[in-house]
């Protein structure tokens, strides 16, 4: 049977290296070829060999020949120069290493792809070569927060002319973190001095995590059930074949017959009756009216869709949509109504109650639908994503925990569909006939890709802001990035160039590698958020595997992965519009039809100066302190329904002590202060100075309330451990009588933040406003200046006023977890006033 050869998009691809001139028909072949030009060769670890390779898989094949010739029990030399330029001691025989095993697709069976005998350094170990010859890559702080990491350490980068720092610092040879910080000697620069930085490869562990058992671009072509260059995600028998530029050109040659804008929100009595049939209790709710439901749909498009465009708005019509999907959208709109400037004519009575009324049975309605089975339609996952974000961030503790428990069901639906696996011969029912249905084919395919990527995003973000375990991993995402935002929104689209713009979409893994190697990429807000989640996911995977390796005896894993991730995060920020995480366009599609809508909240307007990329700051905070540690140290009596015992608290106190005495502590405090200033104060260069009262209940950025909590609790943990309470008004020995409604604070929140911000500027000459617009090199240099100036800051522990302001905001939350945070903040206030009571016993007493 003859097979028509597939077209491969926008080749040929030319090598840009001087005097090379080679070209390739596939972009992945060009990427592989470029490795030949880099100076970062991988050295064979076998005794007496020393051959150099540009590709890890070729090195592995080469080493397998050594095993075949010498036998599997051949022992490698004791002093092997690792790929990061550090002399490592190996005590493992080749037969016992996991570097020569084929990694499993299961996350629980992940194995080290290379450098399996590398261990974290012993106390006496020193660097084998000067810093100028080490593996390129930015270095901040390599701090292990896991208690089982016995060799907690700080890695520092060095200047070539600092001979005393070219070897491992003295404190690496001492008991971890028993010394006082040498603020002047510790270099936390994240810029590497090596040349040819454009060809720098990430550490071996990153290549392994992104590669999976099969490479991103296997030699035999792409996987049969995976997309090529951003096209289709299903198997077709159509003669054109899937994933071809030809089919894309045919699709975009057809003028789409999209419904009018009014059809995206139009409701009538017929739709209301269908909804009431699904949820009979709706009939008795005071907001069960067509006009109000239309308002809720407008709010959905205005607030949720502008940040997370998982629905194709131009083709959406309420009368064609599944009723369960409409209910999900109305639930989100009702919940978000308090975040908008809702028109008075809607006369809403209880929108939050309506949202909860829909949410309670919604999950069972989704799973009961005949299409909620593999391979499912995109609307099923879209509905589950909306429900999960509502349950996690907007409602009761019961629904919050229900979302965590049933998140796995959504992931399994994706894994059992062609989009992330499943049977590649199954279809999702899309029609590829040569008609205007070609548009619906592409829309369904792109929708499935977007919900898969959004699920990956949610999974990664929940892991750092709630401490939830990962269910999706970066190496499982073999998808291209979403198509350009203008095309998805069908705004000023040139249909002639559209097919090529879709075909040129980078694979997620390739784009992530470019970030790690500091290569420029141009993506829209939604794709940018997905890539940020990818960096976070890599960070979590490495951390998880370090812990697993420690459990199995590989205790000396030495690789500065935290510095590499931190540098990639900085490069991600530098790729934002104007290098500014406070621009609304950095995270919100700005050309949406209602970007000037009268109901748009001020924090989503283009003129707003507050941080719109809080997840970026959350990643920096998590790099330096575990979520568990600052929650427990603040006094949480239990976590995930597991009580915190006094001995558990004492273990956390020890970890907090090590953290606070390492560079990770002040660096975390600096990152937290920057975020809090960006949210609660106007920039220093503003025409008019202003401070904001933070109201999480009205914040349209879904995860910003959680990240503000991460910032204030990590800052409080550092300040309280390092400097003690702000005052002793509530200590057992205090003679002051404090009235019940009076909380004495040395300064209010805005005064505290303004003072700290001004002190940083006076001490370093660099303001926070300037920091937002710096490139990665200048940004890292400025953070280092802040770090050196940090010991000179005055009264860092004067946090009571700021804690009171935030507590009052979280107390007003409809969200029960938000009110739990308010109780925990109040506990921090009490302790900052001298109270000796550690645990917040009433943290979870938040019932209305």
TIDRENPA-647023 format. One record per residue (C-alpha): residue in one letter; y, x, z. Coordinates in steps of 0.001 Angstrom, whole numbers, plus 524288, in hexadecimal, padded with zeros to 5 digits. Example, Ala and Ser with C-alpha at 12.3 -4.5 7.8 and 13.67 -1.06 7.14 Angstrom:
! TIDRENPA-647023
A7EE6C8300C81E78/S7FBDC8356681BE4/
***
This chain:
! TIDRENPA-647023
X800008000080000/X80CDC805EF7FBD4/X817B080752805AC/X825E58075A801F4/X82CE18134080748/X8375C8101A8114B/X84562813FD80F5C/X84AA881BC481AD4/X858DF8188E81BEC/X8643C821AE819FE/X85E0582EAD81614/X85EB38397C81259/X862D983FD781F19/X868F284D5081DE7/X868A485845827DC/X8767785BE182BF3/X872E38696C83120/X87A5E8741D829CD/X8732B879EA81E08/X86763870F881FBB/X868D9866598157A/X85BBF85FB8817C1/X85AD4851088167C/X850D78470381B03/X84D57839118179D/X84C1F83529825F7/X855CA83721830F6/X84B1E83A8C83AC5/X8468584596831E9/X8546D84AC8831B6/X8550C84A0584099/X8484C8517684190/X84D2385B8A837CD/X859C785DE083F6A/X851BC8631A84AA8/X84EF286F118423D/X85D50872BB84308/X85E5E87235851C4/X85D9887DF385A80/X8563A87629864BC/X8486F87A1F8616D/X83CCB875F68699A/X834C8881A286DFD/X826058817A86EC4/X8228A8833387D10/X815A6889F187A56/X8141F897A687FA6/X816D88A1CD87544/X81AF18981286ACF/X8294C8948D86B95/X82A7088DE085E53/X836498853785C86/X836488775485752/X840A186D4685403/X837B08618585609/X8303D85DF986238/X824B58580385ADE/X822B686488852F1/X8232986C7985F84/X818CB863AD8656A/X80FD78653E859AA/X811CA873DD85A7D/X80E5A8740C868FC/X8024986BD48668A/X7FD1F8770B85E41/X7FEBC88008869F9/X7F6A68768D871FE/X7EC1F875E48678C/X7EB42884AE86688/X7EC8088834874E8/X7E5FA87C8F87B28/X7EBE58719388322/X7EB648792288FEC/X7F412883FC88AF6/X7FEEE88616894DF/X80CFC887978907A/X81512892E8895FA/X81B69891198A329/X82932893FB89EB1/X82C8E88BE5892C2/X83A4B88A9A88DC0/X83C8D87BF188D2C/X8440F8753788298/X84FCC8742888B74/X8508C882C988D7F/X84B41882C789B6B/X83FC688B2989F7A/X8352F882158A40E/X828798848D8AB48/X81C8587D9A8A65B/X810E487B118AF10/X80A08871778A5F6/X7FF2E8746589C7E/X8008F86F1488EDC/X7F573865828909F/X7FCA785F6789C0A/X80A0985E2F895C3/X80E4C8518A88FE1/X81653857E78854F/X80AA88587087C36/X806A184A5D87DFC/X80AC583FB3874B8/X814868372487BDB/X810E88290587DBD/X8196581DB7879C4/X818A08189D88789/X8241D81C6D88FE0/X81ADF81F1389B1D/X813718292C8933C/X81EEE830D488E26/X81C5D83F5388D6A/X824F784B3988BE8/X825BF84EB687D9C/X829C985CA387FE4/X82C34865F988AFE/X821E385F4B89338/X820BD86B0D89BF2/X82F2786B3E89F0C/X83223868588AD26/X83E51867848B524/X841D6874F78BA00/X83D0287A448C6D5/X846DF87EF88D0B9/X8459288D0C8CC41/X8462588A8B8BDC4/X851A988FB28B607/X8563B88DC18A835/X850328972789E77/X85BD2898708955A/X86A8B896B089578/X8708E8895989413/X8758A88C698866F/X8677988D1C881AA/X86258880E988825/X85F1C8743F88188/X86BC386E4787CBB/X86FDD861AD882DD/X879E485D2788C80/X8770585EC789ABF/X87C51856A68A5C7/X8738A854448B158/X864BE854888B15C/X862BB84D6F8BE2E/X855DE847018C196/X8579483B018CA1B/X849018388C8CB17/X8442E83C5E8D88A/X837C3841DA8D29C/X83F8A84C048CB10/X83DF3856A98D517/X8463E860798CDB9/X852FA858FF8CD43/X85C8D861808C605/X8697C862F38BF64/X86A0B8693A8B1F0/X876A986FAD8ADFA/X87B6F874A98A0EB/X8820C881DA8A0C4/X88C428898A8998A/X8870C895A6892BE/X890A189E4B89A2E/X88C2C8995D8A786/X8814E8A3018A9E5/X87EC889DEB8B779/X87B868907B8B20F/X872A08945D8A6EA/X866F1893438AFEF/X862C7887948B7E3/X86CDC885158C294/X86987889D08D01F/X8689487C048D568/X85CEE8796C8CC87/X855A9883828D471/X8590287D078E162/X854978707F8E796/X859F6865A18DEBF/X867D8861698E227/X86869867F28EF62/X8747686F8B8EB13/X8825686AAA8EA6E/X8878C868A48DCB4/X88E6A874568D6C2/X8982686C3E8CF0E/X89E4A877AA8C7E7/X891C787EA88C405/X88A85872B48BF08/X88CA8870F88B087/X889A3863438ABF8/X88EB78650789E42/X887AE85C7789490/X88BB8864A6888D0/X8828886ED18838E/X887D187B4B87E06/X87D7B87D358737C/X880DA87CE286534/X87A7A8740185B31/X87B6A868BD864C7/X87A0585F0D859AC/X86BD7863378587D/X868BE8630F866F9/X85C4D85BB2869DC/X859FC854068764F/X8500C8592588019/X841C18578D87CB7/X83FF084BF1885B4/X849F48440E87E1F/X84322846F487141/X8364C842C28773B/X83BCB8363C87D1B/X8419B832618700F/X835D88363C867FC/X82AD682E2086DF5/X81CD88306386907/X821B282E4885B34/X82E6F8341385685/X83A7182C2585385/X8383482EC584522/X829BB83185842E8/X82605839C783716/X81F0A82E5383091/X82B4B825F383103/X8302981BD483A7D/X82719813678423A/X82213807B683AF3/X828147FE3284489/X834EC80543846C4/X841A8804D083F2E/X8468B80EB18359B/X855268110F8362E/X85840804A183D5F/X852607FA28834E3/X846D97F141837F1/X83DA27F0C68438B/X832BF7E83183E2F/X827A87E9A18347A/X8294B7E31182777/X8211A7E18E81B49/X82D277E086812D8/X82CAB7E95F806E9/X839867EF9E80A94/X833847F4A08170F/X83AB27F56982400/X8454A7FEBE8280F/X84A668021281AAC/X85837803C88162D/X854A87FB4380A93/X851D27EF9281341/X85E3C7F1BD81AF1/X865FE7F20A80E69/X85F9F7E56280A1B/X862D07DEF481718/X871097E2D881739/X872A77DF0B80909/X870E87D0E880D42/X87CD87CA21812E9/X878BC7C4F682035/X87A8B7B68E82292/X87EC07B786830A7/X8830C7AB9183884/X8910C7A9AB83CA9/X896557AFA284937/X896B67A21484F81/X887FC7A0E284DE8/X886307AC4585757/X88A957A3DA862D2/X889D0795A685E33/X882AF78C5F86751/X87FAD77DEA8662F/X878357736286D69/X86BCD77654865DE/X86B737846186AC1/X86E9477FE987896/X863137769587845/X859F078163873AF/X85E9578A2687EC8/X85CED77F62888BE/X84F2977D6D883B1/X84C2D78B8388748/X8537578B1489455/X854DF77CDF898F9/X85D2A780E58A4BC/X8684B7842F89B6B/X86B86775C5899E7/X870BE774F38A7B3/X87949781178A723/X887FE77EA98A65B/X889EE7890089BC5/X87F9678359892B0/X888FD78000887AC/X889917843087966/X897947890C87A9F/X8945B7919288663/X88806796E088017/X8900F79AB987440/X899107A1F687D8C/X88D7B7A9158838D/X888D97AD5B87610/X896807B27987302/X8961C7BA6087F90/X888D67BFD187BC6/X88E197C4EA86ECF/X89A9F7C9928754D/X894F17D17388092/X886637D3C987F19/X884F67D53E87070/X8907C7DE8586F3D/X889427E80D87819/X87B237E5338747A/X87A5D7E02186668/X86C0B7DC5986623/X86E917CFB785EB7/X8733F7CF40850A2/X87F8E7C75E85262/X883407C51784402/X876677BDFD84133/X875627B6FA84E38/X875B37A82D84E5D/X8735C7A01B85A8F/X86BD1795AF852FA/X8627579FCB84D53/X8608A7A7A2859D4/X855437A5A886330/X8593A79CD586E75/X854307A69E8786C/X85CDD7B1328727D/X868907A7FA87330/X865A27A5688817B/X865617B41C883F3/X872977B5E787D74/X8788A7AA88884F5/X873207B01E891A5/X87A067BD1C88EDB/X886907B64488ACA/X886B77ADC489701/X8846C7B99B89FA9/X88F1D7C165898BF/X899107B64D8991B/X89EB77BB5D8A5E4/X8A16C7C85989F16/X8AA287C233894AC/X8B71C7BB2A89408/X8B0977AE1C89180/X8B8F17A36E88B88/X8BC8B799158957E/X8B8A678E2488C44/X8AA3F7917B88E59/X8AB8678D8D89CB8/X89F35794C98A0D3/X8997E7903D8ADC3/X88D88798918B0DD/X88A547A2288A5D7/X882E17AB5E8AEE5/X87A5F7A0308B371/X877C579C758A54B/X873CB7AA658A20D/X86A0D7AAAF8AD4B/X8650079D3A8A9AB/X861A57A26D89C25/X85C997AF998A0BC/X852A97AA7B8AA73/X849397A4508A076/X84DCF7AC2A894A9/X843D27B725895A0/X838947AD8B895A7/X83E877A61788A44/X83F257B2AC88272/X831337B6D68855F/X82C137A916882E7/X8316C7A90A87507/X827747AAA286A36/X82F327B5F18644F/X82F517BDAF870FD/X823177C51486D68/X821007D1DC86627/X826A87D44A85C81/X831ED7CC0F86160/X83E9F7C83485B04/X84B487CF0685E93/X850EE7C2F586564/X846497C3EB86FD0/X84A667D1A6873DE/X858C67CE1E87272/X856F47C2F087C04/X84F587CB6D8858E/X859DE7D60188527/X864A47CC3288830/X85CAB7C66789334/X8598C7D3C5898DD/X867AE7D85D898E7/X86BC77CBA689F76/X861087CC268A9B6/X8636A7DA718ACDE/X8724B7DA548AD8D/X877417CC9F8B033/X86EF77C4248B8F2/X865BA7C3968C4A2/X85D2D7CE218CA88/X851587C5CC8C6E2/X854BE7C5AB8B86C/X858BB7D3F58B8F9/X84B257D7A48BD90/X844BE7CE3B8B407/X84B6B7D5588A8D4/X846167E2628ADA1/X8384E7DD158AEAE/X837F07D6A78A14C/X83F0A7E15D899E6/X831BD7E6BE8962D/X82E587DA5588EBF/X839EC7DC52885B0/X836107EA7F8838A/X8281D7E67C88053/X82CE67DCB387640/X834597E7B586FB1/X828EC7F11A8705A/X820057E6FA86A4F/X829377E4D185EF4/X82B507EDC185344/X838747F1E8858AC/X832A97FA8B86376/X8245B7FA908603C/X81A467EFD386027/X812417ECF18540E/X819B07F27084849/X813117E88583F61/X818FE7DCEF84649/X825B17D726841C0/X830897D040848F3/X830EF7C5D183E91/X83CBF7CA59836CD/X83D187C67B82875/X840377D0D981E41/X841537C7E68127D/X84C177CB9C80900/X8564E7C1E880D51/X8609D7C08981795/X855687C10D82164/X855DB7CFB881F8A/X861A17CF7482879/X85A097C8728331F/X84F477D2908319B/X858967DDC883409/X85F8D7D69283F19/X852C17D3CE8462C/X84E797E1DE8446E/X85B547E7728495E/X85B3A7DDA185494/X84DCF7E229858F1/X8526E7F036858AE/X85E757ECD4860A9/X856F97E57786B2E/X84D427F0AA86C48/X858567FA6586E00/X85F687F14587767/X852F67F00A87F7F/X852387FEE087FF5/X860867FF4488425/X85E967F56188F1F/X852657FC59893EE/X8596F80978894B3/X865CE8042B89B23/X85E517FC888A56A/X8571B808F78A906/X863948100B8AD18/X86B84804E58B2EC/X8604C7FE068B9FB/X855CE8087D8BAB7/X84C248004A8B2DF/X840C08073F8AC2B/X8412B8099789D7E/X838F18015E89446/X83DCC806E788753/X83F2781537883E6/X8476D81C45879DB/X83BC4821D8872A0/X836BA8140A87030/X842F88101E868AC/X840038137B85A74/X84AF580AD68555C/X8576580D9E84E28/X8644280AB0854B5/X86A857FD638524E/X8718D7FB6A8457D/X880737FD5384560/X887BF7F35784DA0/X890837EEF08427E/X8848B7EB9F83A76/X87DDB7E467845A9/X88A0D7DC6A84821/X88C487DB5283962/X89A627DFB483B0E/X8A0DA7E5AB82EF1/X893937E93C82938/X8924D7F05F81C52/X8850E7EB6E817B7/X883CC7F68480DF6/X88425800F781878/X87D277F8E4822EF/X86F2F7FC4C81EC2/X871FD80ACA81F92/X8789E8095B82CE1/X86C59802B28320D/X8634D80C9782BAD/X86AE1817CC831CB/X868F7812AF83FA3/X8639281DB1847ED/X856DA81C5784F08/X8592981A9885D88/X851A9826FF860E2/X858C582F08856BC/X865F482A4A85BA2/X8620882D898698E/X85E4583B488659E/X86B6383CE185EF1/X872218395086BB5/X86A0A8434087314/X86DA484D83868EB/X87C068496D868B9/X87BFB8451685A99/X885FC83AEC856CD/X8812B82D46853DF/X888FE8215985030/X88455814948561C/X88A2F807C985AB2/X88BAD80309868C5/X87E3D7FCA5869B5/X876FE80854863F8/X87EDA8113686CE5/X87A43809AA878DA/X86C2B80A848740F/X86D3C81950872AD/X8733681A588803E/X86775812DD88563/X85EED81C8987DFD/X864C7828048855B/X862E8820B989229/X854D881DB988E78/X8521882C1188BAA/X857FB82FA9898BE/X84F28825EE89FB3/X8430C82A6189856/X8455C838A589BAF/X847C6835358A9E2/X83B7782D078AA51/X8333A837AB8A427/X838A5842398AD0E/X8341F839DE8B868/X826CC837C28B22D/X82526846308AF38/X82873849588BD5C/X81DF183FE98C1EC/X813EA847538B9E3/X817F4854A38BEC4/X8216F858EC8B419/X82C9685AD18BD9C/X834D7864DB8B68A/X8397A85DE78AA62/X84582865E58A6B7/X84DEB85FB589C63/X85C1285C2C89D85/X85A2E84E838984E/X864BE848498A0AA/X86EEC8515489AE2/X86A3D84E3E88D2C/X86B0483F9388F8C/X87850840EA89619/X87D978485888A75/X877FF83E4188108/X87EAE8338A888E5/X88B9683ACC88780/X8897083C3B878F5/X8867A82D9D87834/X8938B82ADA87EC9/X89A938341487576/X8951582C4986A05/X89BAF81FC286ED1/X8A83D81B238684E/X8B2F48247986CE0/X8A8A182A83875E6/X8AC7181FE887FA8/X8A2C1817B888783/X8AE0780ED888B92/X8B08D8099187DF7/X8AB1E7FBE587C43/X8A6B87FF9086E80/X89D91809A28746E/X894297FEFC878A8/X898E37F24C87272/X899617EE9C86418/X8A7F87ED50861D6/X8A7DE7E61C854C8/X8A1477DA00859EB/X8A7CD7CD7685545/X8ABF57C9F386320/X8B0CF7D77286781/X8BE217D1138698F/X8B8B07C47B86F66/X8C13D7BE22879B9/X8B5C47BDCD88344/X8B2FA7CC5D88213/X8B3DB7D2AF88F94/X8BD877DDCA8911F/X8B2C87E7DF89356/X8AD857E56588598/X8BA977E63287EB9/X8BD6E7F2148767E/X8C9047F58C87F29/X8C0DD7F69488B9B/X8BFEC8046089140/X8B483802A589A9D/X8A75A8090089826/X89F398015F88E54/X893B480AF288E7D/X88F9880AC889CCB/X8817880DED89936/X8860281B7C89516/X88B0081DD98A2F1/X87EBC817CE8A8C5/X87679821B58A165/X87E7D82CFD8A6E5/X87D1E8278A8B4B1/X86E73825968B358/X86CF78338B8AE6D/X871B1838268BBA7/X86C7682E5B8C583/X86154824978C5A0/X86469816248C6DB/X85AD7815068D22A/X861B681F8B8DA10/X86F7E81A168DA52/X86ACA80C1A8DC67/X86249810068E800/X86C6A819648ED92/X8766F80E588ED50/X86D4D806948F62C/X865127FD9B8EDA9/X85A337F8538F683/X8509D7F7088EB3D/X84F787F97B8DCBC/X847397F19D8D338/X842347EA0A8DF14/X83D197F6888E57B/X8430C7F8B48F311/X84A36805878F574/X844EB80BA4901D2/X84C648154290A47/X843E4820609057D/X846DF81C5E8F75F/X8554381CEC8FA8F/X853FB82A63900B5/X84D7F82F958F463/X858C782A298EC4A/X862B2830638F58B/X85C7083DA38F31F/X85D2A83B968E46B/X86B45837298E569/X86E388436A8ED38/X8686284C418E2E7/X86F79844C68D855/X87CA9845068DF3D/X87BB6853BD8E16B/X8785E856628D33B/X881CA855938C7A8/X87B5A8488B8C455/X88231842148CFE9/X8905E8451D8CC98/X88DC8843618BE0E/X8885C835DA8C0BD/X89430832AE8C936/X89D498373F8BE51/X8967982EA78B43D/X89702823098BD79/X8A57F8251F8C01E/X8A880825EA8B199/X8A195818FF8AF01/X8A7F8812048BA7C/X8B55A816B18B631/X8B2BF8123B8A840/X8AF3D8049B8AD08/X8B8C8802958B84B/X8C4F480A068B3C2/X8CCED80AA48A76B/X8CD02818208A0EB/X8D6E5822328A593/X8DD92822048984D/X8DF8B8133289859/X8ED2C80DD08967F/X8EB88806008A2F5/X8E2FA809C78AE78/X8D9917FF1B8B29F/X8CDCF7FD2A8BB51/X8C34A7F2E88B988/X8BBE47EA758C31F/X8ADE77EB478BE88/X8A7277DE1E8BD4F/X899127E0288B8DA/X897667D1808B735/X8A13E7D1F58AC09/X89CF07DECB8A5E0/X8984C7DC4D897CA/X8910E7E96089733/X883A37E59289BF9/X87FC97F2178A30B/X88D117F6C68A7BA/X88BE17F0108B52B/X87F3D7F77C8B7B2/X884FD804658B354/X8910C802D38BBDC/X8878C8016D8C744/X8807880DD28C30A/X88D7B814F98C2B8/X892AA810748CFE6/X885CB8121B8D737/X8833581FB98D1C5/X891458239E8D4EE/X88FF281E0A8E2AF/X882E3824FC8E4B4/X888F6832118E158/X8955E82FFC8E947/X88E8582A6E8F539/X88434835128F5C7/X88DDB840188F325/X8999F83BBF8FB3C/X894C6831169044D/X89B58823F4906FB/X8A98382133903B0/X8AC5681D66911BE/X8A56981A3991E7C/X8AB5A80CE792101/X89DD9806AE921ED/X8966B8119C92865/X88F8980F059353C/X899628177993C6A/X8A55E811549363B/X8AF3E80AF493F5A/X8B5D38039893455/X8B40E7F50693376/X8B29F7F0C692544/X8B50D7E27A9224E/X8AA5C7DBC891A87/X8B27F7D9DE90E33/X8B8F67E73290EE5/X8B3807F35D90874/X8BC0D7FF5290A70/X8BCD8808218FE81/X8C46E814D28FD22/X8C88F8111A8EF48/X8C5A4806488E5A8/X8BCC9808208D9F6/X8C6F8809F88CF4B/X8CEB3813868D7C2/X8C26B81B718DA65/X8BE8181C398CC0C/X8CC5981F268C7A4/X8CDA082A018D1A6/X8C0B0830628CE0C/X8C3E282F6D8BFA2/X8D138835B08C1AB/X8CB5C840978C9EC/X8C1CA843DD8BF09/X8CD12844908B574/X8D55F84D158BE63/X8CA2F8565E8C12D/X8C529857AF8B338/X8D05A853C28AA4A/X8C771849E78A380/X8C89783B3B8A586/X8BDD9831228A473/X8C55D82B40898FA/X8C47A83823891A0/X8B62283958894FC/X8B2DD82D0A88D49/X8B77D832F88806B/X8B1A38409688198/X8A6F98464D87930/X89A5484A7187FB8/X89EB085870881F8/X8ABAA8550288842/X8A5A0849B488FC0/X89B4185276895CF/X8A55485CEB8990B/X8ADD9852B689FBA/X8A27584D4C8A7A0/X89FE185B318AC18/X8AE1F85C3F8B055/X8ACAE84F828B7DC/X8A066854D08BE28/X8A741861348C2B8/X8B2D78594A8C798/X8AA5884F648CEB1/X8A9E8856978DBEF/X8B8CC856258DC3D/X8B96C847588DB6E/X8BE24840E38E7C8/X8B7CC835C78EF30/X8AD2D832AA8E534/X8A69382A268EF7D/X8B227820C18F0C9/X8AA47816508E9CA/X8AB7380A738F2AB/X8B6AF804598EB11/X8AF8A805E98DE15/X8A2EC800AF8E3F6/X8AA157F4B68E93B/X8B01D7F1C88DC03/X8A3107F2868D500/X89BDE7EB218DFB1/X8A5547DFCD8DE97/X8A31A7DF378CFEC/X8944D7DF2E8D0E3/X8947B7D4DB8DB9E/X899C07CB318D18A/X88E487CD368C846/X885EB7C1D58C420/X87BD37CC7B8C1F8/X873B67CDE78CE5E/X871027DC5D8CC34/X87FBB7DE578CB7D/X881617D7FF8D8CC/X876807E09F8DE00/X87E877EC368D94C/X88A2B7E6978E0AF/X882497E6B98ED47/X87E087F4B38EAB9/X88C1D7F8DA8E82A/X88FE37F27E8F502/X885817FA9F8FBB8/X88B92806DD8F5CA/X898CC8026B8FB0D/X89346800DD908C3/X88D1D80E5590861/X8999E81458902FF/X8A07D80EA090EDC/X8970981573917FC/X88C3480B70919C2/X87F21811B591CE4/X877178066791757/X8709C80B6790AF1/X8697F7FFF9904B6/X870257F42D8FEC5/X866EF7EA039044B/X86E547DE968FE38/X86EDC7E46F8F07F/X866477D9D88EA80/X86C247CE668F21B/X874637C9168E6FF/X8701F7BAFA8E54F/X87AF57B1628E270/
***
